Amino acid sequence: MDRPALKNPFVLAVLALGALMVLFMSTYIVPETRQAIITSYGEYRRTASTAGLHFKIPFVEQINWVDKR
C-alpha cells in the first residue's frame, strides 16, 4: 500500500511539529518552592509536590500551582 502523503516533506514536517507540541504539553517541571495540583475537567486527580520533571495528559489535565512557602 503506497502512502504518498507520508512521502511529502511538508506533511512530515507538520506531523513532527504536532508530535513535538504534544510532547512539550505533556511535561512540566515542579520547582522546589511550589507544588502542582493536577485537575482533570475541574476535578482533583493528584498532587505533585516533589521537585522535578512530571508528566500529564495534554488537553485533559490542568495544573494549578500552589506556593509551599
C-alpha positions as MATLAB code, in Angstrom:
seq = 'MDRPALKNPFVLAVLALGALMVLFMSTYIVPETRQAIITSYGEYRRTASTAGLHFKIPFVEQINWVDKR';
ca = [
       0.000    0.000    0.000;
       1.583    3.249   -1.140;
       1.188    6.298    1.143;
       2.135    9.353   -0.906;
       1.140   11.777    1.883;
       3.881   10.437    4.156;
       6.491   10.958    1.438;
       5.656   14.654    1.206;
       8.215   16.661    3.268;
       5.618   19.293    4.225;
       3.260   16.670    5.672;
       6.132   15.056    7.570;
       7.173   18.435    8.985;
       3.624   19.199   10.152;
       3.322   15.760   11.782;
       6.691   16.139   13.500;
       5.759   19.611   14.758;
       2.453   18.277   16.102;
       4.213   15.423   17.890;
       6.694   17.852   19.478;
       3.867   20.122   20.633;
       2.057   17.218   22.323;
       5.321   16.110   23.959;
       6.010   19.577   25.370;
       2.407   19.967   26.520;
       2.563   16.691   28.455;
       5.612   17.575   30.581;
       6.054   20.140   33.333;
       8.732   20.961   35.901;
       7.855   21.479   39.560;
      10.237   23.880   41.343;
      11.286   23.191   44.955;
       9.261   26.127   46.284;
       5.965   25.135   44.629;
       3.670   22.182   44.231;
       1.236   21.347   41.451;
      -2.388   20.362   41.932;
      -3.469   18.323   38.901;
      -7.128   18.502   37.926;
      -8.977   16.672   35.203;
     -12.045   18.535   33.917;
     -12.047   20.551   37.149;
     -11.931   17.506   39.445;
      -8.916   16.872   41.702;
      -6.686   13.996   40.498;
      -3.324   14.211   42.290;
      -0.682   16.466   43.811;
       2.881   16.728   42.525;
       4.863   18.010   45.495;
       8.320   16.644   44.661;
      10.594   18.865   42.616;
      11.500   17.730   39.125;
      10.068   16.634   35.816;
       6.494   15.295   35.795;
       4.033   14.207   33.128;
       0.357   14.921   32.477;
      -2.236   14.095   29.837;
      -2.381   17.051   27.417;
      -5.759   18.754   26.832;
      -7.315   16.727   29.713;
      -5.321   17.574   32.836;
      -4.640   21.124   34.009;
      -2.027   22.325   36.507;
      -2.850   24.664   39.400;
       0.265   25.994   41.146;
       0.478   26.426   44.940;
       3.350   28.094   46.798;
       4.853   25.885   49.539;
       6.474   28.733   51.458;
];
